[in-house]
């Protein structure tokens, strides 16, 4: 619920701050006093669009703040609108987008105005309204239905994707085969091009390399005073002297290790010397093979590893083409199995929906009779859609007849705003217990009604306020009299600027306000007596309920 509202420099409002009660909060005021401005400010802080015209003339910013609680947790939402055109929203002190604010408030505050009847008039919403009646029964089944719908749609998308792939693959089949065959005939190996380049470099310089290797081998091993022979003699001598000194012994060991290392190098040079025998034919063969690979690299603009990966992809595509019929059959059967489960659940939901719709029809007829729809009829027409959707295969439309002898017609055919408002209130009253919204705001939904009907509307609001906090903007005394907390909005002019204020009325103030709504004169004794009698009657009604 909303506990406190603070508004600064918003339109005609310079500053107002007031607390709200838990039950039915009635706000009244003369035309132009600022009632609509107040509702606009609340709508704006709850996520509606804002523009610079909302900033009070001469000020650089407007600020709206709402404090309350939701599910036992304290909530503070603010909206700052700058004259420059920017606006900043915060939720519990943290910056938030309008989308985040609207989502948070969707099950916290519901604003309904005299022109805001689209939810009821739009047949697309009738199925949602019906399902909210006894939602404790429908919600789990609808959740299960939505999961099955998503599963089926995913399976169908997979099948449709395969069909599209098949069309494309069949069109590209010859190309895939040519490419695959070309790459396969190359007999590529990963890193082969790098190996060939190294071989080519060695082959072109084999004479120099061979000479260097032979010279190094002879110096290490073959000459009379070879490095190995001299190093061996030095190591042996040091080993003999090592018995007298640890330092010399260490050097002897290192010399022996160096000898063995050079001996390994010598053996390696001998083997290398035998491998550097490249003929002109060898050179040509390496060059030709490398040229073939480099042509492929240029053609595909890939390295050898990437070409081999491309070959695997082509092979997979060709395998898929040869197995399309089998794969399509598998995916089609999977989608069909999921559709059967979806259809069964949709049928189950439809059965529940028919039962709930019949109960809602009966409840609505009773409510409409209470709201002065004499001999009215109300029916919920449930049809079958061409396809199953996330809500099943039902189509739902509300039909009504408000006058005897008239046929049932869609709600959209109702011309009277007062009738629409009362129908909306009937839904709110019936579905209120299952509606999780904590606060409901009614902005002059009593337009077009009067007399006894207005009194009944006040009773309905009073009953709804037992389960929800209600804030109602009204001009009817029959409704204002039911307020648990009453507020009066007034506007004055000072220094050629409008100033809006709001006051919480005590018992005497409430009587004078109701009297003013009766006659326009709070000092009229007859109006005051009528106001006291009306307020006493509403209090007696609440006690009986």
N, C-alpha and C positions, 0 to 999 in steps of 0.2 A: 504494500500500500504506500501511498504518498503521505508523508508527514508534514512537509514544509515546502513552500514555494517562495522563491525570492526572484524578483524581476527588477532590473535596473536599465533605464534609458532605452526601453523597447517601445517604439511607436509613441503613443500618447502617455505611456507610463514612465514617470521619472523614477519612482522607487515604490515598490510594494513588497511586503513580506508578511505572510500569514501561515498559520498552522491549520491542518485539516483533521477532522474527526474520522473515526473508523467506520461509521455508518453512512447515512445519506446526507451529503453535504449539498445544500441548496445555495446557488448564487443567483441573485437578482439585481436588477438595476434598470434605469431608464434606457431607452433606445439611444445608442451613441455613447453610453457611459464607459464602455470599454470591455464589455463581456466577451465579444468576439476577439478583441485584442488579447485578452487573457488566454482564451483557448488556442489562438494562433501561437502565442508564446510557448504554451505547454507542448503543442504539436512540434514546434521548432526544436525545442530541447530534446524531444524524443526521436528526432531524426528526420523531420521534414526539411524541405529546402528552405534556404534563407537568402535574403537579398538586402542590399544596402538601405532600401526604403524602410526596413525594420528598425534601423538605428534612429533614435530620437534626434530631431533637428537640433543642430548645434553641438552634438556630442560626437566623439570619435569611435565609440564602441557601445554595444549593448551586451548585457549579460543576463542569462536565465539560469537559475539553479533549482534543482529538485532534490530533496532528500527524503529517503524513505527506507523501507526494508523489503527484501524479497527472499522467501524461504528462510526467514530467520536471520539473514545477513543484512547489515546496513548497506545502503546504496546512496551514492551521491553522483548525480549527472549534471554537467554544466555545458553551456554552449555560449561562446563568446563570438559576437558578430562585429567585425570591424567595418568602419565606414569606407575603407579602401576596397572592400569586396570580399575579403577573406573571412573565414570562420574557423573556430577551433572547438572541438568537442572533447570532453574528458569524462571518463567513467572511473569513479573512485580515485580521482587524481591522476590517472594515466591517460595519455592521448589515445583517442579512439576514432575510427572512421565512422561515417554515418551508417554504413552497412552494419558494422559491429554494434552500434547503438540500437539500430532498428531491430536487429536479431535479439539482442538482450531484452528489449522492451516488448517484444511480440507477445510474450506470455506474462507480462507485468502490468501494462496499461493498455486499455482499449478505448480509443476515442471514436464516438459515433455522433455525427451531426445530422441536421435536417436534410442536408444534400448528400449525405454519405450513405446511400442505401444500395450501392452497387453490389455489395456482397450478397444481399438477399435477392436483388433483381436479376443478377447474372446466374443463369441456369447452371453454368459450370461450377458454381459454388454450392449448389444444392446437395450434391452428393457428400461434400465435406460437412455441411451442417447436419445432415441426417446421421452421418457416422459419429458425430460428436455426441448424439443422444445415446446414452448408455455406451460411452466410449470404453468403459472397462471391459465390455464384451467384444467390441469391434477392433479395438487397437491391437491386441496381440495377433488376431487373425489377419489384419491388414498388414502388419509388419511381416508376418510369414509370407503373405501374398507378394509383397514388394521384393523380398529376397528371391522367391521363385521366379518372379518376372525378370529380375536382373540376371539370374542364371540362364533363363531361356534366351534372353536377348543377346547375352554374351556368346552362347552356343550358335545362335543364328548368325551373328556377325562373323564368327569364325568360318561358318559354312559359306556365307556370301563372299567373304574375302578369298576363300579357296576358288570359288567359281570365277571371280575376277582374275585371279592368278592363272587359272586354266586358260582363259581366253587370251591373255597376254602371252602365256608360255607357248601355246599352240602357234601363235603368230610369230614367235621368235624361235621356234623349235629348230629350223634349219640353221639359223645363225648360231644357236647354242652348240649344235653338233659340229659345225665347221670349226668354231673356236676351240672346243674341247679336243677335237682330233688334231688340230694344229699344235696346241700346247703339248698334248700327249706325245706326239711324234718328236718333239724336241728332247725328250728324256732328260729334263733338267734335274739338277741336284741342288739343294740349298748351298749357297756359297761357291758354286762352281765357277762363276765368272771371276771372282777374286782369286781363286786357285789358278785359273788359266792366265790371268794377267801376271801373276807371280812367275809362272812357268815361262811365259813369253819373255819376260824381262831377263830371266836366267838364261834362256836359250840364246837370246841376242848377245849376251855378254859371257857366254860359256867359256870362250878362250881365255879371257882375262881372269874369270873366276877359277878356272882349272889351273892356270899358271900360279895364281896366288895360293891356292890350296896345296899344290905340289911343293912350292917353295916353303910354305909353313911346315908341311909334313917333314921335309928333308931337314929343316933346321931343328925341329923337335926330336927327330928319331933317326934319320939315315946318316948324317955326317959323322966323321970320326969324333968330333968334339960336339956332339948334339946336345941340345938343352937338357934332354932327359938324362943322358949319360952323366953330364956334369952335375945336374941336380941330385942324381942318385948318389954320386960320390960325396957331395957336400952333406947330404942328409945322413949318410953312414958315418962320416967323420963326426958330425955333431952328436949323433947318437952315442958314439964312443965316449965323447967328452961329457955327455950329459950325466954320467954317473957322478961327476964331481960338482955339478951345479944344477939346481932346479931351473934356473933361468935358461941355461943352455939346453936342458932337457926339453923345455917347452918349445924352444926354437927348433930343436931336432924334430919334434912331433909335427910342428907346423910345416917343416920342410918335407917331411914324408907325405903329409896330406897334399901338399902342392904337387909333389911328384905324381901321386896317383891321379890327381885331377888332370894334370897335363898329359898323362898317359891315356886317359879317356878321350881327351881332345885329339890326341894323335890318332887313336883308332877311328874316331869319327871322321877326321880328315882323310884317312885312307879310304873309307867307304865313300865319302863324297867325291873323291878324285875319280872313282870308277863310275859315278852317276852323271857326270857332266859331259856326256858324249851325245850331243844333239846334232842330228843330220839336218840337211836342208829340208828333207821331207817332214821331219818332226816339227820344224819351225812352221812350215806351211800348214800342217795339220792343226797345230795349236791356234794359229791365226784364223784359220777358217772356222773352227769351232767357236772361238770367241766372237767372231763377226756375226755368226748366226744368233748367238745369245744377245748380243748388243742390238741387233735388229729387232728382236722380240721386246727388249726393254724399251726401245724407242717407240715401237708400235703401241704398246699398252701403257707406256709412261708409268711403269712399275719396276721395282727391282725383282730379282729372281724369286725371292721369298713370297712377294705379293702376287707374282704370276702363278706360283704354285697354289696359293690360296684361292685365286680366281678359278683355277682348274677344278678345285674341290667344289666351289659354288656351282660351276657349270654342271658338274657331275650330279650334284644334289637336285638341280633343276630338271635335268634329263630323267633322273630316277623318279621325280615327282610327276613328270609328264606321263611316264609309263604306268604310274600307279594312281592317276587322278580318279578314275572311276571307283576304285576301292576306297580311297580316302574320302571322296564325296559321300559315298554310302555310309561310311563310319560316322562322319560328322552330321549327316542328315538324320541318321537313327538316334544319335545323341541328342540333337535338337528336338526331335519328335518325343523322346522320352521326357525331356524337361517340359515340353508343352503340355503333355498329358497331366503331369503333376500340377502345372500352373492352372490348367483348365479345371481340374478337380477342386483346387483351392478357391478359384474364382467362383465356382458354383456354390461352394460352402459359404463364402462371404455373401453371395447374392441371397441365399436362404436367410442368413442372419439379417441382412439389410431389409428384406421384405417384412420380417417380423418386427424389427425396430421401426420401420416406416409406418406400419399399421398403428403401433403404439404412439408414435409422434403425431400421426393424423388425429387420433382421439384426443391427445393432450392439447393440440393446437385448436381444435374445434371448441373445447371447453374454454381455453384462454380467450379466443376470439369472441365467444359469447359474453365473457366477463368484460371484455373491452368494447361492448356495445355494437358488436357485429350481429345484429338480429338475424336469425335463420341463415347464418353463414355456413358455407360448406368449404372444407379444405381437403385436398387429396394430394398424395404423392405418387406421381406417375413414374414407374420404373420400367424402362425399356432395355433393349439389348443393343450394344454397340457392335459395329462390324468387326472390331478387333479387341483383344484383351489388352488392357493397359495395367499400370501399376496399382490401380484401384479396382481392377476386375473388368467385367464386361457389361456392367450396369450403366445406364444413363438415368439420371434422376432430375425430375422437374416438379416444382411446386405449382399446384393449380388451386384456384380459389374462386368462390362465388360469394360476393358480399351482399347481394340482394336476392330476395325470393324470386324464383322462376328464371333466373339468369344461369346460363350454363357455366360449368367450371372453365376457367381461363387461366393462362399463365400470369404470374405476378406482374410481368412487364406491362400487361394491359391495364393495370390499375393506375388511374390518373391522379387520384388524390394523394397529396403528400402526407396528410394526416392519417389516412388509412395505412400507407406504407410504414409510417412511424409506429403505429400501434402494432402492426404485424411484426416489425422488428423487435419491439418490446416483448411481444408474446414469445418469440424465439429466445430472447435473452432470459426471460423468466423460466422457461421450460429447461433450457440447456444450461442455465446458470450454475447448477450444482456440479455439473461435469466440466464446466469451463474453468481452466486453471488461472485465468487472468485475475490478478489481485484487485485492480482498480478499473472501473468503468466510468468513462466520462461521456455524458449525454449533453450535446450542445443544441438546445432548443428543439428537441425532437417532438415537442408538444404542439408544434405549428399545425394549425388546421383542426384542432380539437378544442372542446370547451365543455362547460357544464358537468354532468354526471360522468361523462367519458373521461374528462380530465381528472376527476376524483379517483376513478378506477386506475388510471395510469399512475397516479400518485401512490396508490396502494401497491401496485405491481413493483414500482421502484423501491418502495419501503421493504417489500418482501425480498427483492434481489439483494438489498443492502445488508441482509442478515448473513449473507455468504461472501459478499464482495463490498469493498469500499466504493461508493458511488459519488460522483461529482456531477451535479445537474445544473445547467444554465436554463432558467425558465422564466416565463412572464405570467404564469397562471397561479393564482392563489391556492387552487385545489391541490397543486403539486407542492408548492412552497411550504404549505402547512405541515407536510409530512417530514420536513427536514429535521434531522437530529442536530445538525449544526447549520446555521443560516448566515449568509454573508451578503452584504450590500455593496455594490460597486457604484461609485459616484465620480463625476468629472466636474472640475471647476476650471476657470480661466484666471490665470495670474500672470501679469506682465506679458499679456498677449500670447501666452502659451498654455496649452491644455495640461491639466494635472489629474491623473486618475488615482483613486485611492480605494481600498477595500477594508471593510470593517466587519468583525465578527459580532453578530447581534446577540444581545441577551434576550431574555423572555419578553420583556416589554418592547424591545426593538423588533423582535420577530412579529409581534402582534401588529405594530405600526406598519411594518413592511407589507404584511399580508393585507392589511386594510388599504394600503396604497394601491396594491395590485387590484383590489376590488373596485375602488372608486377614484383612484388618483389623488385622494385626499386623506392623509394620515390623521387628520384632526376630526374627521367625520365620525360622530358617535355611532351612527348606524353601521358604518363600515368597520369601526373598531369592535362593535358587538358581534358582527358577522365573522370577523377574523377570530375573535376569542372562541366563538361557537365552533368554527371550522377546526381550529387547532385542538380544541378539547375533543372533538369527534375523532380526529386522526390519532390522538393519544389513546383514546379508548379502543380504537381498532387495533393498534399495535399491542396493547395489553391482552386483547382477546386472542391475538395470533401468537 
